[in-house]
Amino acid sequence: MVYKSFTEPYLDSLGPFGDVIVSMLATIAAQDLIKISENTKAALAKKRAAGVQLGAPTKDASTIDQVKRLKVGGASNQAIARILKLSPSTVAKYLAQA
């Protein structure tokens, strides 16, 4: 891998210290990745401790039944989505399960 910075002339992997530069940049990148991972885990733990439900919302059987009843009643997918505060694609997915 060849690395040459136009703004920092001392960052050049072609010179006599090329291996050192590449190793240093790789170490910095690895440490940055570890820091991002730690911050993400800490934020998720804080959310869990606050009682926030993480992940996709669970399917509620009563919601699926409401979607089916409204569709039988003649409502469009768009209208059902508006009434139940769902996306039209979710309404279509629930109806396809029927």
C-alpha positions in Angstrom: 0.0 0.0 0.0 1.4 3.4 -1.0 0.3 6.4 1.0 1.4 10.0 0.3 -0.3 13.0 1.9 -0.2 16.2 -0.1 -0.9 18.4 2.9 1.5 16.7 5.4 4.7 15.9 3.5 6.1 13.8 6.4 3.3 11.2 5.9 4.8 9.3 3.0 5.0 5.5 2.8 7.6 5.6 0.1 10.4 7.0 2.2 12.9 5.2 4.4 10.3 5.2 7.3 7.4 4.0 5.1 6.8 0.9 7.2 6.7 3.0 10.4 4.2 5.5 8.9 1.9 2.7 7.7 2.0 0.9 11.0 1.4 4.1 12.9 -1.7 5.0 10.8 -3.0 1.4 11.1 -2.6 1.6 14.9 -4.4 5.0 15.1 -7.2 3.6 12.9 -7.6 0.5 15.1 -7.7 2.7 18.3 -10.3 4.9 16.7 -12.4 1.8 15.9 -12.1 0.6 19.5 -13.2 4.0 20.8 -16.2 4.1 18.5 -17.2 0.6 19.6 -16.9 1.5 23.3 -18.9 4.7 22.9 -21.7 2.7 21.1 -21.8 0.1 23.8 -22.0 2.7 26.5 -24.8 4.6 24.7 -26.8 1.4 24.3 -26.3 0.5 28.0 -27.4 3.9 29.0 -30.6 3.6 26.8 -31.3 0.1 28.3 -30.9 1.5 31.8 -33.4 4.3 31.0 -35.9 1.6 29.9 -35.9 2.4 26.2 -36.8 -0.5 24.0 -34.1 -1.2 21.5 -34.5 -2.8 18.1 -37.4 -3.0 15.8 -40.9 -2.7 17.3 -42.5 -6.0 18.0 -45.5 -7.2 16.1 -48.7 -6.7 18.0 -51.4 -9.3 17.1 -54.1 -6.8 17.8 -52.6 -4.4 15.3 -52.5 -7.1 12.6 -56.2 -7.9 13.4 -57.1 -4.2 13.1 -55.3 -3.9 9.8 -57.3 -7.0 8.5 -60.6 -5.6 9.8 -60.1 -2.2 8.2 -59.1 -3.8 4.9 -62.2 -6.0 4.9 -64.2 -2.8 5.7 -62.9 -1.4 2.4 -60.2 1.0 3.6 -57.1 1.5 1.4 -53.6 0.6 2.6 -52.8 4.3 2.7 -55.9 5.1 4.9 -55.1 2.1 7.2 -51.5 3.3 7.6 -52.7 6.8 8.5 -55.3 5.6 11.0 -52.9 3.2 12.8 -49.8 5.3 12.4 -48.0 2.6 10.4 -46.1 2.8 7.1 -48.0 1.6 4.0 -45.4 -1.0 3.4 -46.0 -2.4 6.9 -49.7 -2.5 6.2 -49.1 -4.4 3.0 -46.8 -6.8 4.8 -49.4 -7.5 7.4 -52.0 -8.1 4.8 -49.7 -10.5 2.8 -49.4 -12.6 6.0 -53.2 -13.2 5.9 
